[in-house]
Amino acid sequence: MRAYELASTLSRYSRVAVLERGEARVVVFERGGRILGIFVNDTNVLWVNPRLDEVLATGGWNVGGLRLWISPERNFYYEEPERFEGWRCPSTLDPAAYKIIRVGRREVALEGKLSALDRMRGWKFTAAVRRDVMLIEENRLLVRDSMVADYPGEVNLWALAQVKPGRHGTVLVPVRRGAKPIHYFDPIPPERLALASDHVALRIDGERVYKLGVRPEDLPAEGEAVVAYVAELEQGTWGMVCMHTHDAPRSQEECLDVAKADPEGPKGAVQSYNSGPEAGLGEFGEIELQFRPAVEVGGRKVSTVEYEVVVVAGSRDEVMEAVKLETGIKEPHVF
C-alpha cells in the first residue's frame, strides 16, 4: 500500500496529514496520534496491521506505526500488576483523544488528552500531550513529544515503533564493551541474541514473544540512545529505521520500566520486542526508547523529549552503509 492509498483508507476513520519532502511521504493519523507510514522509494518501513479496517472499526489500539505511550508498563497496562497478568491497553491511553491542530507540507502538530489508573497504587493519571512531527530531511524526522500530567508518582514518556519482520530482521543497539542485556520476559535463546564488543543484536521474526532491554549504564554515551532495525522487507528491497535521542535515562534511578522476569533487577533505557502467536497481536517487531522521568513543576509532572527517526530503503549494501553511519557500529551482526 502506497502513502496516499494508506491515507485514503485511514481518512474513513479520522483526519490524516501527509508530509512531503522530495520522494519521502510521512502519513500521520489523528486517531492515536500515530505516525503510521514513513515511505521512501514507495516503501513503508513501518509495520501496519494487515487487519487495519477491523482494528479501526472496533476501536482497537494495534494499528501499527510509531506511537507515544507512558511508562512504567506494569503500573498502567496490567489489570493485576503485582503478578504481571491481565495485560490491556486502556483506550484512554491509546487511541485516547488526539486532534491535529496545525499541518503544513513538512510538519504537523497534534494535541491529546490521556488518562489511566495506576493499578499498583490506585492513583489516577491524567495528562495533556503534544506531538510535533517534522520532516527535516528527505529521510529524517524530528519528533518532539511534550506532556503536562497530574499524577503523584514517577512517570516517563515512551516511544515505540512497530517494524516488519520481512523473512526476519535484526535490531541493533550500540553499547559499551561488557554490556549485559536484560531479558525482560523469558530468557532469549542464544540463536536469537548476539553480543559484540560495540553492539547487541536481536532477531525479529514474529514467531515467539521475547523482549530485550539495554541498561543506560551500557550505552556508549550518557543520556544518548540509538536503536536501529534492518530487514529485507521484500525481495531485493531492504529497509532501515533508526531512532536516536539525547533524552534517554542516565542511570537505573532514571529508568522506571521494570522487567517482568525480575522486577527487582536492572531496567532498560532501550528496548525491543518480538511479537509471537501467543500474544495474539500479529507478526511484528518493535524498537523502543524510554525517556527520562517527568519532573515536578508547580505540582504537576512535566516532560519534553526529542528524537530523530532516520529511514532508508534500497539495496542491502545501501542499507547496511546507512546502519553503520547512523549507529557507529563497525560490523553489524545481521540475522
C-alpha positions as CSV (number, residue, x, y, z in Angstrom):
1,M,0.0,0.0,0.0
2,R,1.4,3.4,-1.0
3,A,1.3,6.5,1.0
4,Y,-1.9,8.0,-0.5
5,E,-3.6,4.7,-0.6
6,L,-2.9,4.3,3.2
7,A,-4.1,7.9,3.8
8,S,-7.3,7.2,1.9
9,T,-8.1,4.2,4.0
10,L,-7.3,6.0,7.2
11,S,-9.4,9.0,6.3
12,R,-12.6,7.0,6.6
13,Y,-11.9,6.9,10.4
14,S,-10.1,10.1,11.3
15,R,-8.2,13.1,9.9
16,V,-4.9,12.4,8.2
17,A,-1.9,14.5,7.3
18,V,0.7,13.6,4.6
19,L,4.1,15.3,4.9
20,E,6.2,15.5,1.8
21,R,9.8,16.3,1.1
22,G,11.4,15.1,-2.2
23,E,10.3,11.5,-2.7
24,A,9.5,10.9,1.0
25,R,6.0,10.7,2.3
26,V,5.0,10.6,6.0
27,V,1.5,9.6,7.0
28,V,0.3,10.9,10.3
29,F,-3.0,9.7,11.7
30,E,-5.0,11.8,14.1
31,R,-6.6,8.8,15.8
32,G,-4.0,7.6,18.4
33,G,-1.6,10.4,17.4
34,R,0.4,8.0,15.3
35,I,3.0,8.1,12.5
36,L,1.6,5.3,10.5
37,G,3.7,5.4,7.4
38,I,7.2,6.6,6.6
39,F,7.7,6.0,2.9
40,V,10.9,6.1,0.9
41,N,11.2,4.7,-2.6
42,D,7.5,3.9,-2.2
43,T,8.3,1.5,0.7
44,N,6.8,1.9,4.1
45,V,9.5,0.9,6.6
46,L,6.9,0.7,9.5
47,W,4.6,-2.2,10.1
48,V,0.9,-1.6,9.5
49,N,-1.6,-4.1,10.8
50,P,-2.9,-6.1,7.8
51,R,-6.3,-6.2,9.6
52,L,-6.3,-2.4,9.7
53,D,-10.0,-1.8,8.9
54,E,-11.1,-4.4,11.5
55,V,-8.9,-2.8,14.2
56,L,-10.1,0.7,13.4
57,A,-13.7,-0.3,13.2
58,T,-13.6,-1.9,16.6
59,G,-11.6,0.9,18.3
60,G,-8.5,-1.1,18.9
61,W,-5.1,0.3,19.5
62,N,-2.9,-2.0,17.5
63,V,-2.9,-0.3,14.1
64,G,0.9,-0.2,13.7
65,G,3.3,2.6,13.1
66,L,5.1,4.8,15.7
67,R,3.2,5.6,18.8
68,L,3.6,7.5,22.1
69,W,2.8,5.7,25.4
70,I,3.7,6.3,29.0
71,S,5.7,4.1,31.3
72,P,6.2,2.1,33.6
73,E,4.1,-0.5,31.8
74,R,3.5,-2.6,34.9
75,N,1.5,0.2,36.6
76,F,-0.8,1.2,33.7
77,Y,-1.2,-1.7,31.4
78,Y,-1.8,-4.7,33.7
79,E,-5.0,-5.4,35.5
80,E,-3.1,-7.4,38.1
81,P,0.3,-5.6,38.1
82,E,1.7,-7.5,41.1
83,R,1.5,-10.7,39.1
84,F,2.0,-9.1,35.6
85,E,-1.3,-10.6,34.5
86,G,-4.3,-9.3,32.5
87,W,-2.3,-7.1,30.1
88,R,-4.6,-4.5,28.5
89,C,-4.0,-1.2,26.8
90,P,-6.5,1.4,28.2
91,S,-8.4,3.1,25.4
92,T,-7.8,6.4,27.3
93,L,-4.1,6.0,26.6
94,D,-4.4,4.6,23.1
95,P,-6.1,5.7,20.9
96,A,-7.0,8.3,23.5
97,A,-8.3,11.6,22.1
98,Y,-5.9,13.5,19.7
99,K,-6.6,16.4,17.4
100,I,-4.4,17.8,14.6
101,I,-4.0,21.4,15.5
102,R,-1.6,22.5,12.7
103,V,-0.5,21.0,9.5
104,G,1.9,22.1,6.8
105,R,3.7,20.4,3.9
106,R,6.6,19.2,6.1
107,E,5.3,19.3,9.7
108,V,2.2,18.6,11.8
109,A,1.3,19.2,15.4
110,L,-1.2,17.2,17.4
111,E,-2.6,17.6,20.9
112,G,-4.2,14.9,23.0
113,K,-5.7,14.0,26.4
114,L,-4.5,10.9,28.2
115,S,-5.7,9.2,31.4
116,A,-5.3,5.9,33.2
117,L,-5.4,4.2,36.5
118,D,-2.1,3.2,38.2
119,R,-3.3,-0.2,39.4
120,M,-0.2,-0.7,41.5
121,R,-1.0,2.3,43.7
122,G,-4.6,3.2,43.0
123,W,-3.6,6.6,41.7
124,K,-5.2,8.4,38.7
125,F,-3.1,9.7,35.9
126,T,-4.3,12.5,33.6
127,A,-2.2,14.5,31.1
128,A,-2.3,16.8,28.2
129,V,0.2,15.9,25.5
130,R,1.5,17.4,22.3
131,R,3.3,15.8,19.4
132,D,5.3,17.8,16.8
133,V,6.4,15.8,13.8
134,M,8.8,17.5,11.4
135,L,10.2,16.1,8.1
136,I,13.6,17.8,8.4
137,E,15.3,15.9,5.6
138,E,14.1,13.5,2.9
139,N,14.8,10.5,5.1
140,R,14.8,12.1,8.6
141,L,12.1,13.0,11.0
142,L,12.3,15.1,14.2
143,V,9.7,14.2,16.8
144,R,9.1,16.3,19.8
145,D,6.7,14.9,22.5
146,S,5.6,17.0,25.5
147,M,3.4,16.2,28.5
148,V,1.9,18.0,31.5
149,A,0.4,15.5,33.9
150,D,-1.5,15.3,37.2
151,Y,-0.1,12.3,38.9
152,P,1.8,11.9,42.2
153,G,4.1,9.1,41.1
154,E,7.0,8.8,38.7
155,V,6.2,8.6,35.0
156,N,8.0,8.9,31.7
157,L,7.2,9.1,28.0
158,W,7.9,6.1,25.8
159,A,8.3,5.9,22.0
160,L,7.5,2.6,20.2
161,A,7.9,1.9,16.5
162,Q,6.4,-1.2,15.1
163,V,8.5,-2.8,12.3
164,K,8.1,-5.5,9.7
165,P,9.8,-8.8,10.2
166,G,10.2,-9.5,6.4
167,R,11.6,-13.0,6.3
168,H,13.3,-12.0,9.5
169,G,15.0,-8.8,10.7
170,T,17.6,-7.5,13.2
171,V,17.5,-5.0,15.9
172,L,20.9,-3.3,16.6
173,V,21.7,-1.3,19.7
174,P,25.2,0.3,20.2
175,V,26.7,-0.5,23.6
176,R,29.9,-0.3,25.6
177,R,32.2,-3.2,25.9
178,G,31.0,-5.6,28.7
179,A,27.3,-4.7,28.3
180,K,24.8,-7.0,30.0
181,P,21.5,-7.2,28.0
182,I,18.3,-7.6,30.0
183,H,15.8,-10.4,29.2
184,Y,12.5,-8.7,30.1
185,F,10.3,-11.8,29.7
186,D,11.6,-15.4,29.1
187,P,15.3,-15.9,28.5
188,I,16.2,-15.0,24.9
189,P,17.9,-18.0,23.3
190,P,21.4,-17.5,22.0
191,E,20.4,-18.2,18.4
192,R,18.2,-15.0,18.7
193,L,20.6,-12.8,20.6
194,A,24.2,-11.7,19.7
195,L,26.5,-9.6,21.8
196,A,29.6,-8.0,20.3
197,S,32.1,-5.5,21.8
198,D,30.2,-2.5,20.4
199,H,26.6,-3.7,20.0
200,V,23.8,-6.1,20.8
201,A,21.6,-7.7,18.1
202,L,18.2,-9.3,18.4
203,R,16.4,-11.4,15.8
204,I,12.9,-10.3,14.8
205,D,10.6,-12.8,13.2
206,G,7.2,-12.8,14.8
207,E,7.5,-16.4,15.9
208,R,7.6,-16.1,19.7
209,V,7.4,-13.3,22.3
210,Y,10.7,-12.0,23.6
211,K,11.8,-8.6,24.9
212,L,15.3,-7.2,25.1
213,G,16.4,-4.3,27.3
214,V,19.7,-2.3,27.4
215,R,20.7,-0.6,30.6
216,P,21.5,3.2,30.4
217,E,24.9,2.3,32.0
218,D,25.7,0.2,28.9
219,L,25.0,2.9,26.4
220,P,28.1,4.4,24.7
221,A,27.4,8.0,25.9
222,E,25.4,9.2,28.9
223,G,21.8,10.1,28.1
224,E,22.2,9.2,24.4
225,A,20.4,6.2,23.0
226,V,20.4,4.7,19.5
227,V,18.3,1.7,18.3
228,A,18.1,0.6,14.7
229,Y,16.2,-2.1,12.8
230,V,17.2,-3.7,9.4
231,A,15.4,-6.3,7.3
232,E,14.8,-7.5,3.8
233,L,11.2,-6.2,3.5
234,E,10.6,-7.8,0.2
235,Q,12.6,-9.5,-2.5
236,G,15.7,-7.3,-3.1
237,T,14.5,-4.4,-1.1
238,W,16.0,-3.8,2.3
239,G,14.9,-1.2,4.9
240,M,16.3,0.5,7.9
241,V,14.6,2.5,10.6
242,C,16.8,4.1,13.3
243,M,15.7,6.2,16.3
244,H,18.1,8.2,18.4
245,T,17.7,10.7,21.3
246,H,19.7,12.8,23.8
247,D,16.9,12.4,26.3
248,A,17.5,8.8,27.4
249,P,17.7,7.8,31.1
250,R,21.2,8.3,32.5
251,S,21.1,5.7,35.3
252,Q,19.0,3.0,36.9
253,E,17.4,5.6,39.1
254,E,16.0,7.3,36.0
255,C,14.7,4.1,34.5
256,L,11.2,3.3,35.5
257,D,10.1,0.3,33.4
258,V,10.8,-2.9,35.4
259,A,11.3,-6.4,33.8
260,K,8.6,-9.0,34.2
261,A,11.3,-11.7,34.6
262,D,12.9,-9.8,37.5
263,P,11.1,-6.7,38.8
264,E,13.8,-6.0,41.3
265,G,16.6,-6.4,38.7
266,P,18.1,-4.0,36.2
267,K,15.9,-1.8,33.9
268,G,16.4,-0.8,30.2
269,A,16.5,2.6,28.6
270,V,16.4,1.0,25.1
271,Q,14.0,-1.9,24.5
272,S,13.0,-4.2,21.6
273,Y,10.0,-6.5,21.4
274,N,9.5,-9.6,19.1
275,S,5.8,-10.5,18.9
276,G,4.6,-14.0,18.5
277,P,1.4,-16.1,18.1
278,E,0.9,-16.3,21.8
279,A,0.4,-12.6,22.1
280,G,-2.4,-12.6,19.5
281,L,-1.3,-9.2,18.2
282,G,0.2,-10.1,14.8
283,E,3.7,-10.7,13.4
284,F,5.8,-7.6,14.0
285,G,8.8,-6.3,16.0
286,E,9.3,-3.1,17.9
287,I,12.1,-0.7,18.7
288,E,11.5,1.4,21.7
289,L,13.0,4.4,23.6
290,Q,12.3,5.0,27.2
291,F,12.9,8.7,28.2
292,R,13.9,10.4,31.4
293,P,11.2,10.7,34.1
294,A,9.0,13.8,34.1
295,V,10.0,16.5,36.5
296,E,7.7,18.2,39.0
297,V,6.9,21.8,38.1
298,G,4.2,23.7,40.1
299,G,2.7,20.5,41.4
300,R,2.5,18.8,38.0
301,K,4.7,16.4,36.1
302,V,6.3,17.9,33.0
303,S,8.3,16.3,30.2
304,T,9.5,17.3,26.8
305,V,11.7,14.9,24.8
306,E,13.0,14.9,21.2
307,Y,14.2,12.1,19.0
308,E,15.1,11.6,15.3
309,V,13.8,8.8,13.1
310,V,16.0,8.0,10.1
311,V,14.8,5.7,7.4
312,V,16.4,4.1,4.3
313,A,15.1,1.7,1.7
314,G,17.2,0.2,-1.1
315,S,19.7,-2.5,-1.7
316,R,21.3,-4.4,1.1
317,D,24.6,-2.6,0.6
318,E,22.9,0.8,0.7
319,V,21.0,0.0,3.9
320,M,24.0,-1.5,5.7
321,E,26.1,1.6,5.0
322,A,23.3,3.7,6.4
323,V,23.2,1.4,9.5
324,K,26.9,1.9,10.1
325,L,26.7,5.6,9.6
326,E,23.7,6.1,12.0
327,T,24.7,3.7,14.7
328,G,28.6,3.8,14.6
329,I,28.6,0.0,14.7
330,K,31.6,-1.2,12.7
331,E,30.5,-4.7,11.7
332,P,26.8,-5.1,12.5
333,H,25.6,-8.7,13.2
334,V,22.6,-9.3,10.9
335,F,20.4,-12.4,11.4
